[in-house]
Amino acid sequence: MGLIRAKANMVMINSKKDVRKNRRMNAAKRNNTKKPTILTTLPGPKAKVILNKDHKFVSPSYTRSYPAVVERGKGVWVTDVDGNVFLDFSAGIGVVSTGHCHPAVVKVIRDQAGKLLHMSGTDFYYPNQANLAEKLAEIVPGAKNKKVFFGNSGAEAVECAMKLARYHKRRARYIAFTGAFHGRTFGALSLTASKATQRRYFAPLLSGVSHVSYAYCYRCPFNLQYPSCDVACVKHIEDVLLKKVVPAEEVAAVFVEPIQGEGGYIVPPPGFMPALRALCDKYEILLVDDEVQSGMGRTGKMFAIEHFNTKADIYCIAKGVASGLPLGACVARSGIMDWAPGSHASTFAGNPVSCAAALKTIELLENGLIENAARLGEIALARLTALKEHYDFIGDVRGKGLMIGVELVGDAITKEPVKDRRNAVVYEAFKNGLLLLGAGESTVRFIPPLVINENELHMGLEIFERALKKVFGLR
């Protein structure tokens, strides 16, 4: 009897131990948040091998801010060839909108790859291309009576828009903005005015392009303030450019980013896009909206232009549209995309695998990711704005959704750019497991995948603040 009672007591003790153990395990799971893990010096030994090979065989024209040699990714996390784990706030330059290797996207890619890899939609028909064109016509602002030209990149989408505008309007000139980035092919580069190095030694570029000042209120070229300025940057186009330099009847289109990307993540004031639309309407000029970086849910709306209650005539889409697969699209009203067969084409454009990925990407965006970008964007802006109040070297914080720029300066009054320190902050963040990119002359951009959660967001912002303190000599 005593033996039985002793065994029963042991069972109860073990049972209580198991309960406590399970509680500890559950608590550990709740607290077991993934964090950046740096196991080696950077770059690690395996990374150095790849870097040496890259330096030997790959074009030196690429810009790399730090030696991240990535092997795999999942969600907002990437792992390099040495096993170092990084939190990715670059999203492959805004491309992996649904995160790295989203399982739903990977599945449709695998399924489609087993059916049809390529057939060339310029000469043949297949379902994915038609289905994606229909979906884009639905989600792009404006009436659904639209047509779509598919390409492989943002630059191709812009080149298409340039040719289409000339074809439709029978006009030769374009207007673009300083700070703009529309691509590096010859036509797109002619519109680009982001960095001189992107244009150096490539002249003569396409003639007939005039550049005007963007609505960069933090550094207003007219030394005015919004709204008392009455959107002087748009008035300047009419009063100076169109009246004294370029005849309006020769201008085919105005190309604009509703939020400038490479130029510094510059958000124009509310009246800028409507004023630009009104100007284009007055002179029957097409308005081309370059949504390559700002579109596909990045700003908390499907397209950034929606924040300004404005519609364009032609839209350029790429980057986040296919979660990492190459795809670009130029979307216009059917009455504008009226060119004849053979006027424009691209062999690889509208690839069936890329189209499948894009359809699934849009589905994911519409079912929660756009809302997540809007919600977490507000949280990020609030926290970064609080940092601005605390540190004089943060000159401006701006953005919509998860497209945010923090402009660093040497002095709050003179607003002197500090490119070297900006670059140092980006590199310091890399050393601590956070992947960031610069933009403009002195801005750090935040463009994480839209699947990011609040904990991961705060984790990244904490690393960023530590990097700021290190570079600017604060404890």
C-alpha positions in Angstrom: 0.0 0.0 0.0 2.8 2.4 0.9 4.5 1.5 -2.4 1.4 2.4 -4.3 1.0 5.7 -2.5 4.7 6.5 -3.2 4.2 5.8 -6.9 1.1 8.0 -7.0 3.0 10.8 -5.3 5.8 10.4 -7.9 3.3 10.6 -10.8 1.8 13.8 -9.3 5.3 15.3 -8.8 6.3 14.4 -12.4 3.0 15.7 -13.7 3.5 19.1 -12.0 7.1 19.1 -13.4 5.7 18.5 -16.9 3.1 21.3 -16.4 5.9 23.7 -15.3 8.1 22.5 -18.1 5.3 23.1 -20.7 4.7 26.5 -19.3 8.4 27.4 -19.6 8.5 26.0 -23.2 5.4 28.0 -24.2 6.8 31.1 -22.6 10.0 30.6 -24.4 8.1 30.2 -27.7 6.3 33.4 -27.1 9.6 35.2 -26.4 11.6 33.4 -29.0 11.4 36.3 -31.5 13.7 35.9 -34.4 16.6 38.4 -34.3 19.5 39.4 -36.5 22.4 37.0 -35.9 25.9 37.9 -37.0 28.2 34.8 -36.6 31.3 36.0 -38.5 33.1 39.2 -39.2 31.5 40.8 -42.3 32.1 39.8 -44.9 32.5 36.2 -43.8 34.9 33.7 -45.4 32.4 32.2 -47.8 31.2 35.7 -48.8 34.8 36.8 -49.5 35.1 34.0 -52.1 31.9 35.2 -53.9 33.0 38.8 -53.7 36.3 38.0 -55.3 34.6 36.2 -58.1 32.0 39.0 -58.5 34.8 41.6 -58.7 36.5 39.6 -61.4 33.5 38.9 -63.6 30.6 41.2 -62.9 30.2 44.7 -64.3 31.7 47.4 -62.0 28.8 49.7 -62.8 26.6 48.2 -60.1 26.3 50.1 -56.8 26.7 48.0 -53.6 26.5 49.8 -50.3 27.9 46.9 -48.3 29.1 43.3 -48.9 25.9 41.3 -48.3 26.2 38.0 -50.1 22.7 36.6 -49.7 21.9 32.9 -50.0 18.3 32.6 -49.0 15.3 34.6 -47.7 12.0 34.1 -45.9 9.6 36.8 -45.1 11.6 39.9 -43.9 14.7 37.8 -43.2 17.7 36.9 -45.3 20.6 34.7 -44.6 24.0 35.1 -46.2 26.3 32.4 -47.4 28.1 32.3 -44.0 24.9 31.8 -42.0 24.5 35.4 -40.8 20.9 36.5 -40.5 19.7 39.9 -41.5 16.4 41.8 -41.1 15.7 43.2 -44.5 14.4 46.8 -44.8 15.3 47.0 -48.5 13.0 44.4 -49.9 15.3 44.0 -52.9 14.8 47.7 -53.7 11.1 47.5 -53.1 10.6 44.4 -55.2 9.6 41.6 -52.8 6.4 43.2 -51.6 5.0 39.9 -50.3 8.3 39.1 -48.5 11.0 36.7 -49.6 9.7 33.4 -50.9 6.1 33.8 -49.8 4.8 30.2 -49.9 1.7 31.1 -51.9 3.8 32.8 -54.5 6.4 30.1 -54.6 3.6 27.5 -55.2 2.1 29.3 -58.2 5.6 29.8 -59.7 6.3 26.1 -59.3 2.9 25.0 -60.7 3.2 27.4 -63.7 6.9 26.4 -64.4 5.7 22.8 -64.7 3.1 23.8 -67.4 4.6 26.6 -69.6 7.8 28.6 -69.1 7.7 30.8 -72.2 5.6 31.3 -75.4 6.1 35.0 -76.1 2.9 36.9 -75.6 3.8 39.2 -78.5 3.1 36.5 -81.0 0.9 34.0 -79.1 -1.9 34.0 -76.5 -2.0 32.4 -73.1 -4.4 32.7 -70.1 -2.0 34.3 -67.5 -1.2 37.4 -69.7 -4.9 38.1 -70.5 -6.0 37.5 -66.9 -3.3 39.8 -65.4 -4.1 42.5 -68.0 -7.7 42.3 -66.9 -6.7 42.6 -63.2 -4.4 45.5 -63.8 -7.2 47.3 -65.7 -9.4 46.8 -62.7 -7.0 48.0 -60.0 -5.3 50.9 -61.7 -7.1 54.2 -60.9 -9.7 55.3 -63.5 -12.3 53.6 -65.6 -11.8 49.9 -66.4 -11.6 50.5 -70.1 -7.8 50.2 -70.3 -5.1 48.2 -72.1 -1.8 46.9 -70.8 1.6 46.5 -72.5 3.9 44.1 -70.6 7.6 44.4 -70.3 10.3 43.0 -68.0 11.2 46.0 -65.8 10.3 49.5 -64.8 12.6 51.0 -67.4 10.8 49.1 -70.1 7.4 50.3 -68.8 8.7 53.9 -69.0 10.1 53.4 -72.5 6.7 52.1 -73.5 5.0 55.1 -72.0 7.4 57.5 -73.8 6.7 55.9 -77.2 3.0 55.6 -76.6 2.7 59.3 -75.6 4.5 60.4 -78.8 2.5 58.0 -80.9 -0.8 59.1 -79.5 -0.2 62.8 -79.3 2.0 63.2 -82.4 4.2 65.5 -80.2 7.9 65.2 -79.6 8.7 66.7 -76.2 8.5 65.6 -72.6 8.6 67.3 -69.2 10.2 65.5 -66.2 11.4 66.6 -62.7 14.8 67.1 -61.1 15.4 64.3 -58.6 13.5 61.9 -60.8 14.5 58.3 -61.5 12.7 56.6 -64.4 15.4 54.1 -65.4 18.7 53.7 -67.1 17.9 52.8 -70.7 18.4 55.7 -73.1 14.9 57.0 -73.2 14.2 56.5 -69.5 17.7 57.9 -68.7 16.8 61.1 -70.6 14.0 61.6 -68.1 16.1 60.7 -65.1 17.7 63.5 -63.2 18.6 61.9 -59.9 22.5 61.7 -60.0 24.9 63.1 -62.5 26.9 59.9 -62.5 23.9 58.1 -64.0 24.1 60.3 -67.1 27.9 61.0 -67.3 29.5 60.2 -70.6 26.2 59.0 -72.2 25.4 62.2 -74.1 23.7 63.0 -76.3 20.6 61.6 -74.7 17.1 61.9 -76.2 16.4 65.5 -77.2 13.2 67.3 -76.2 13.2 66.6 -72.5 12.9 69.6 -70.1 13.4 69.2 -66.4 11.6 71.3 -63.7 11.7 71.4 -59.9 9.8 68.8 -58.0 7.7 69.8 -54.9 10.5 69.2 -52.5 9.1 71.3 -49.6 12.0 70.6 -47.2 14.4 72.1 -49.7 12.0 74.3 -51.7 14.0 75.8 -54.7 11.7 78.8 -54.6 12.3 79.4 -50.9 8.6 79.4 -50.2 6.3 77.5 -47.9 3.2 75.4 -48.7 0.3 76.2 -48.9 1.0 80.0 -49.1 3.3 79.2 -52.1 0.2 78.3 -54.2 2.2 75.4 -55.6 4.8 77.6 -57.2 6.6 74.7 -58.7 3.6 73.9 -61.0 3.0 77.5 -61.8 6.6 77.8 -62.9 6.0 75.1 -65.5 3.2 77.2 -67.1 4.6 80.7 -66.5 8.2 80.1 -67.5 8.7 76.8 -69.3 5.5 76.6 -71.5 5.4 80.4 -72.2 9.0 81.1 -72.8 10.9 77.9 -73.6 8.8 75.0 -74.8 5.5 75.4 -76.8 2.8 73.5 -74.9 1.4 72.1 -78.2 4.7 70.2 -78.7 4.7 68.5 -75.3 3.4 64.9 -75.4 3.6 64.1 -71.7 4.7 65.0 -68.2 6.4 62.2 -66.3 6.1 62.2 -62.5 6.6 60.0 -59.5 3.8 60.7 -57.1 6.4 60.1 -54.4 10.0 60.5 -55.6 12.0 57.3 -55.0 15.7 57.5 -55.8 15.5 61.3 -55.4 15.1 61.0 -51.7 11.6 59.5 -50.9 10.1 63.0 -51.3 6.4 63.3 -50.6 4.9 66.3 -52.4 2.3 68.5 -50.6 -1.4 67.6 -51.2 -2.0 70.2 -53.8 0.9 69.3 -56.1 -0.6 66.3 -58.1 -4.0 67.9 -58.6 -2.3 71.1 -59.8 -0.2 69.1 -62.2 -3.3 67.3 -63.5 -5.1 70.6 -64.1 -2.1 71.9 -66.0 -1.9 68.8 -68.2 -5.7 69.0 -68.9 -5.4 72.7 -69.8 -2.8 72.1 -72.5 -3.9 68.6 -73.5 -0.7 67.0 -72.3 -0.7 63.4 -71.1 0.1 62.8 -67.4 2.3 59.7 -66.9 2.4 58.3 -63.4 5.6 56.3 -62.6 4.5 53.9 -59.8 7.5 51.6 -60.3 8.7 52.1 -56.7 5.7 53.6 -55.0 3.0 51.3 -56.4 1.7 47.9 -55.5 0.6 48.6 -51.9 3.9 50.1 -50.8 2.3 53.3 -49.5 -0.8 51.9 -47.9 -2.8 52.2 -51.0 -2.5 50.1 -54.2 -1.0 53.2 -56.0 0.6 56.2 -54.4 -1.3 58.6 -56.7 -4.5 57.6 -54.8 -3.3 59.6 -51.8 -3.7 62.7 -53.8 -7.2 62.0 -55.3 -5.7 62.3 -58.8 -5.7 60.1 -61.9 -3.1 59.8 -64.6 -3.4 59.0 -68.3 -0.7 56.4 -68.3 0.8 54.3 -65.5 4.2 52.6 -65.2 4.3 49.6 -62.9 7.1 47.1 -62.0 9.1 46.2 -58.9 6.6 44.9 -56.3 4.1 43.6 -58.9 5.4 40.0 -59.1 7.2 39.5 -55.7 10.6 39.2 -57.2 10.1 37.9 -60.8 10.9 40.3 -63.7 7.7 42.0 -64.9 6.8 45.6 -65.9 3.6 47.0 -67.2 2.4 50.2 -69.0 -1.3 50.8 -68.5 -3.4 53.3 -70.3 -6.9 54.1 -71.4 -7.9 52.1 -74.5 -8.3 55.4 -76.4 -4.7 56.3 -75.7 -3.2 52.8 -76.3 -4.3 53.0 -79.9 -1.1 52.1 -81.7 -1.0 49.6 -84.6 0.2 46.0 -84.5 4.0 46.0 -84.7 4.4 49.5 -83.2 5.9 48.1 -80.0 6.7 44.6 -78.6 9.0 42.6 -76.3 9.9 38.9 -76.7 10.1 38.0 -73.0 7.4 40.4 -71.8 4.4 39.0 -70.0 6.2 35.8 -69.2 3.6 33.2 -68.0 5.5 32.5 -64.8 5.9 36.1 -63.9 2.2 36.7 -64.7 1.2 33.9 -62.4 3.3 35.4 -59.6 1.8 38.8 -60.2 -1.8 37.5 -60.0 -1.0 35.9 -56.6 0.9 39.0 -55.4 -2.1 41.2 -56.1 -4.4 38.8 -54.3 -2.2 38.9 -51.3 -2.0 42.7 -51.4 -5.7 43.0 -51.6 -6.2 40.6 -48.7 -4.4 42.3 -45.9 -0.9 43.4 -47.0 -1.9 46.9 -48.1 -3.7 47.5 -44.8 -0.6 46.2 -43.0 1.5 48.7 -44.8 -0.8 51.5 -43.9 -1.0 50.5 -40.2 2.7 49.9 -39.7 3.6 52.9 -41.7 1.8 55.1 -39.2 3.7 53.4 -36.4 7.0 53.8 -38.1 6.4 57.5 -39.0 5.4 58.2 -35.4 8.5 56.6 -34.0 10.9 58.2 -36.5 9.3 61.6 -36.0 9.9 61.2 -32.3 13.6 60.6 -33.1 13.6 63.7 -35.2 12.5 65.8 -32.2 15.4 64.2 -30.2 18.3 64.4 -32.7 19.2 67.6 -34.6 20.9 65.7 -37.3 17.5 64.3 -38.5 16.4 67.1 -40.8 13.2 65.6 -42.1 11.0 62.4 -41.8 8.5 61.8 -44.6 6.6 59.0 -46.2 3.4 57.1 -46.8 2.8 53.6 -45.7 6.1 51.6 -45.7 7.8 54.0 -48.1 9.6 56.3 -45.6 12.6 58.5 -45.9 14.8 60.0 -43.1 16.9 62.8 -44.3 20.1 63.4 -42.3 21.8 66.8 -42.1 24.9 68.4 -40.6 22.9 71.3 -39.2 19.2 71.8 -38.7 19.3 75.4 -39.9 21.6 75.1 -42.9 20.3 71.6 -43.8 23.7 70.7 -45.0 23.6 67.2 -46.5 25.8 64.5 -44.9 26.2 61.8 -47.5 29.2 60.2 -45.9 27.5 60.0 -42.5 24.3 58.7 -44.2 26.4 56.0 -45.9 28.1 55.2 -42.5 24.8 54.8 -40.8 23.7 52.3 -43.5 26.9 50.4 -43.1 26.7 50.4 -39.3 23.2 49.0 -39.6 24.4 46.2 -41.9 27.1 45.3 -39.3 24.3 44.9 -36.8 22.1 42.8 -39.0 19.8 45.4 -40.7 19.7 45.9 -44.4 19.0 49.5 -45.4 19.5 51.6 -48.5 20.2 55.3 -49.1 18.2 57.6 -51.4 18.8 61.1 -52.6 21.9 62.9 -51.4 21.5 62.3 -47.7 18.4 60.2 -47.0 18.0 56.7 -45.5 15.0 54.8 -47.0 12.8 52.3 -45.3 11.1 49.8 -47.6 10.6 46.5 -45.8 8.5 43.7 -47.3 4.8 44.4 -46.6 4.5 41.2 -44.6 6.6 42.7 -41.8 5.0 42.6 -38.3 5.1 45.3 -35.6 7.8 43.5 -33.5 10.1 43.2 -36.5 9.5 46.9 -37.4 10.5 48.1 -33.9 13.5 45.8 -33.9 14.7 47.4 -37.1 14.1 50.9 -35.9 16.1 50.2 -32.7 19.1 49.0 -34.8 18.7 52.1 -36.9 18.8 54.4 -33.8 21.8 52.6 -32.4 23.6 53.1 -35.8 22.7 56.8 -35.7 24.2 57.2 -32.2 27.4 55.4 -33.2 28.0 57.4 -36.4 27.1 60.8 -34.9 29.1 60.1 -31.7 26.3 59.8 -29.2 26.1 57.3 -26.3 
